[in-house]
Amino acid sequence: MKIKVSGSNMEVGNSLSSYVDENLDKEIKKYFENAISADVVFSKEGAHMIKTTIVIDEGVKGSVKIKSDGIASDAYGSFNEASQKAVNQIRRYKDKIILAELKVQSLILNCLMPKNM
């Protein structure tokens, strides 16, 4: 997965970039192995807060995008909050996909089963 890390009106260091790459890639691959890309943007929010915005294109049919935000006093905390929100959204989305597939399979089985008259 391609992860783009950038800063809006601030610089993002190598350690933060590598932290984001390692953690986000690991968390996303639990649910979607074929995720295409993620954009992570750090920006200053107020005097002493950092805001992180994560947008993930998970690469399935229809190109669903997952967006989450996190705000904390440091960049790592802000990223962790936004990352956890994104993972929760992806998990719920994946559960909906699995449930829909099970309903379709159940419907097909009911149609193929002979009915006693």
Buried (B, 14 or more C-beta within 10 A) or exposed (E): BEBEBEBEEEEBEEEBBEBBBEBBBEBBEEBBEEBEBBBBBBBEBEEEEBBBBBBBBBBBEEEBEBEBBBBBEEBBBBBBBBBEBBBEBBEEBBEEEEEEEEEEEEEEEEEEEEEEE
